[in-house]
Amino acid sequence: MQPAVEARQRIARLSAHLNPTNSQMEVNTMLERVDCRAKGGSPGFKVAILGAAGGIGQPLAMLMKMNPLVSVLHLYDVVNCPGVTADISHMDTGAVVRGFLGQQELEAALTGMELIIIPAGVPRKPGMTRDDLFNINAGIVKTLCEGIAKCCPNAIVNLISNPVNSTVPIAAEVFKRAGTYDPKKLLGVTMLDVVRANTFVAEVLGLDPREVDVPVVGGHAGVTILPLLSQVKPPCSFTPDETEYLTKRIQDGGTEVVQAKAGAGSATLSMAYAAVKYADACLRGLRGDAGVVECAFVASQVTELPFFATKVRLGRTGAEEVYQIGPLNEYERVGLEKAKKELAASIQKGISFIKK
Ligand SMILES: NC(=O)c1ccc[n+]([C@@H]2O[C@H](COP(=O)([O-])OP(=O)(O)OC[C@H]3O[C@@H](n4cnc5c(N)ncnc54)[C@H](O)[C@@H]3O)[C@@H](O)[C@H]2O)c1
């Protein structure tokens, strides 16, 4: 390789995070995507985080920079992104980090990406329900998904922005309009409910939470969050009081954090952990690993509703198999009916937002 070309490539690589327009420059200077790795970095996937400078976005960006399955990490936000990007880019892990600031850089942030994680939006404040967030976050998700449809229509999308029960149907409508909708690739992240359920159940059983697997089905708000305590692994049983306590605590986990933070936001650190656990499962699926199964809110035929959260098998093309709910006890059957009623309204609200 010519020394001048090599030097130009090296400079472009080093300064990639400082000036996002370098991604344009790379094309012009023949710096191919395959070369955009830190030396010694292992081959991996290209991941973008939209809303990367936020309460969830920052720890999420840090944890994704530590993930060996990531080769390129794009951080996009409408504020504060250069600082977060410079900071994260000093970590001596394999992934190359680039920052993108503002709507005019959205397309550059998305182009070539294989997994998009979206925690952009406003979080819940005390006294605010998830539905109060609806109008602001619905608009943000619509704009970002229009960009995805245009720039990386084959990417897997992990949608975190609340209310997930409505933002996933919104994203689906945007992709349908653009002619790019693939239901297997749109995944509403409900992993935090599973993470909380595993933790709280482990506390009651006196087990290590890493040994506990609690399926959580339905959706991601209040009574739509339905932990299936009858299907916990390892097999165990709960008294009616324990069932009531655990179900309520899992359903109100978000409120517990909002109240404890007293005006300073909602769950961010546990959410970033859960988002990375979920993104890592998606990347292992993309890589072709067998038996990657996690819960997510997806297009589904498991109930009469068009979207529903159950366990799904993640593969090279996204959610390749959506599992059934499985046998329920009477407590869970009552919970399921309540969940479906509320879910139906939230899904409809999302669809109407786009159709109006
Ligand atoms: N799915 C879940 O389990 C779960 C859990 C907790 C929070 N959430 C949701 O995640 C979202 C983010 O929460 P947070 O605490 O990080 O909020 P935050 O306000 O700290 O961060 C949100 C970030 O999004 C950015 N943003 C706003 N508009 C944008 C746009 N158009 N494009 C790109 N970025 C944009 C903001 O600048 C900010 O940096 C909220 O909607 C919250 O309710 C979901």
The ligand as a MOL file (V3000), in Angstrom:
LIG
                    3D

  0  0  0     0  0            999 V3000
M  V30 BEGIN CTAB
M  V30 COUNTS 44 48 0 0 0
M  V30 BEGIN ATOM
M  V30 1 N -37.8390 -0.4810 27.5260 0
M  V30 2 C -37.5350 -0.2840 28.8000 0
M  V30 3 O -37.5220 -1.2200 29.5950 0
M  V30 4 C -37.1940 1.0930 29.3110 0
M  V30 5 C -36.6780 1.2550 30.6140 0
M  V30 6 C -36.3220 2.5300 31.0470 0
M  V30 7 C -36.5070 3.6250 30.2180 0
M  V30 8 N -37.0200 3.4350 28.9530 0 CHG=1
M  V30 9 C -37.2200 4.5660 28.0380 0
M  V30 10 O -35.9890 4.8890 27.3930 0
M  V30 11 C -36.0390 6.2550 26.9480 0
M  V30 12 C -34.7710 6.9950 27.3410 0
M  V30 13 O -34.6440 7.1010 28.7280 0
M  V30 14 P -33.4110 7.8970 29.4040 0
M  V30 15 O -33.5710 7.7600 30.8590 0
M  V30 16 O -32.1360 7.4980 28.7630 0 CHG=-1
M  V30 17 O -33.7600 9.3980 28.9600 0
M  V30 18 P -32.7630 10.6480 28.8000 0
M  V30 19 O -33.6120 11.8570 28.6700 0
M  V30 20 O -31.7160 10.6150 29.8540 0
M  V30 21 O -32.0470 10.3370 27.4110 0
M  V30 22 C -32.7230 10.3550 26.2060 0
M  V30 23 C -31.7600 10.8010 25.1440 0
M  V30 24 O -32.4720 10.8020 23.9000 0
M  V30 25 C -32.0230 11.9260 23.1880 0
M  V30 26 N -32.9630 12.2910 22.1280 0
M  V30 27 C -34.0890 13.0260 22.2230 0
M  V30 28 N -34.6280 13.1910 21.0010 0
M  V30 29 C -33.8270 12.5220 20.1330 0
M  V30 30 C -33.8590 12.3200 18.7340 0
M  V30 31 N -34.8250 12.8330 17.9570 0
M  V30 32 N -32.8690 11.5930 18.1820 0
M  V30 33 C -31.8750 11.0790 18.9460 0
M  V30 34 N -31.7940 11.2390 20.2780 0
M  V30 35 C -32.7660 11.9560 20.8550 0
M  V30 36 C -31.8550 13.0180 24.2240 0
M  V30 37 O -31.0280 14.0680 23.7510 0
M  V30 38 C -31.2250 12.2280 25.3650 0
M  V30 39 O -29.8200 12.2480 25.2960 0
M  V30 40 C -37.3000 6.8300 27.5720 0
M  V30 41 O -38.3410 6.7940 26.6110 0
M  V30 42 C -37.5990 5.8670 28.6880 0
M  V30 43 O -38.9570 5.8830 29.0700 0
M  V30 44 C -37.3470 2.2080 28.5080 0
M  V30 END ATOM
M  V30 BEGIN BOND
M  V30 1 1 1 2
M  V30 2 2 2 3
M  V30 3 1 2 4
M  V30 4 1 4 5
M  V30 5 2 4 44
M  V30 6 2 5 6
M  V30 7 1 6 7
M  V30 8 2 7 8
M  V30 9 1 8 9
M  V30 10 1 8 44
M  V30 11 1 9 10
M  V30 12 1 9 42
M  V30 13 1 10 11
M  V30 14 1 11 12
M  V30 15 1 11 40
M  V30 16 1 12 13
M  V30 17 1 13 14
M  V30 18 2 14 15
M  V30 19 1 14 16
M  V30 20 1 14 17
M  V30 21 1 17 18
M  V30 22 2 18 19
M  V30 23 1 18 20
M  V30 24 1 18 21
M  V30 25 1 21 22
M  V30 26 1 22 23
M  V30 27 1 23 24
M  V30 28 1 23 38
M  V30 29 1 24 25
M  V30 30 1 25 26
M  V30 31 1 25 36
M  V30 32 1 26 27
M  V30 33 1 26 35
M  V30 34 2 27 28
M  V30 35 1 28 29
M  V30 36 1 29 30
M  V30 37 2 29 35
M  V30 38 1 30 31
M  V30 39 2 30 32
M  V30 40 1 32 33
M  V30 41 2 33 34
M  V30 42 1 34 35
M  V30 43 1 36 37
M  V30 44 1 36 38
M  V30 45 1 38 39
M  V30 46 1 40 41
M  V30 47 1 40 42
M  V30 48 1 42 43
M  V30 END BOND
M  V30 END CTAB
M  END
